[in-house]
Amino acid sequence: MLDIKEHHPQGEAIGHPPAHYLRLLLIIAGLMLLLVGLAELIESGAPLEADLAVTRFVQQFRPDWFDGLMRFLTSIGVAPWVLILPAIILIALLVMREWAAALALLFAQLGSVGNPLIKIAVNRPRPGVNFELGLHVPTDSSFPSGHSATAMVVYGFLIYLAWVKLRDYRLARNLIIAFCAIYILGMGLSRIYLGEHWVSDVLGGYIYGLAWVLLSVIVYHLILSRIKGRTGV
């Protein structure tokens, strides 16, 4: 798990020197290059062989419980439902006066704004009616998956916060991390199952979301360093 921090005498983490931020920025740049490369790969709009293979494999599972779970996950993958847990955690952070974590969590939410812009730029067609199992056929661009990107942005950063803030509460930390990871993976799977995205769309959403999570980590430690510097603790 990424752990950009110094150990403060009172157990808090404060920001590392700029070289560590540079390393993270290089990783973010690499992820964005990977996203561009993936966009180039699907530029024609036609599905990749892997797209077809994964969709056909996932859609062969049709028990009622699985179908219901996939539809439920997709239904809560948009605002306001996707923001309920982050909102609860944000309130808890504010009550505990964890200003840096609260501000960084708010910053992480902004990551969802960039996804529609990429959709417009790439303009990839949706899988279409031959694969659609949802209640309607979406008309916007398919790449990258907005549900997957939002899940990664919001819950990916929650994973990081749980990792650095709950070191003394391992059970709670592990439960939160497991829940968030399952949610992220389940969201992508639901989009493929319902035929509303190809696996390459979901992968693109994850890549974009992870890049924003890492940027949010930098923002968190910069804010934390500034707060510690002003208070002198």
HELIX and SHEET records of a PDB file:
HELIX    1   1 PRO A   18  LEU A   41  1                                  24    
HELIX    2   2 GLU A   49  GLN A   59  1                                  11    
HELIX    3   3 ASP A   64  SER A   75  1                                  12    
HELIX    4   4 TRP A   81  LEU A   83  5                                   3    
HELIX    5   5 ILE A   84  VAL A   95  1                                  12    
HELIX    6   6 TRP A   99  GLN A  109  1                                  11    
HELIX    7   7 LEU A  110  VAL A  113  5                                   4    
HELIX    8   8 GLY A  114  VAL A  122  1                                   9    
HELIX    9   9 GLY A  146  LYS A  165  1                                  20    
HELIX   10  10 ARG A  170  TYR A  193  1                                  24    
HELIX   11  11 VAL A  199  THR A  231  1                                  33    
SHEET    1   A 2 GLU A   6  HIS A   7  0                                        
SHEET    2   A 2 ALA A  13  ILE A  14 -1                                        
END                                                                             
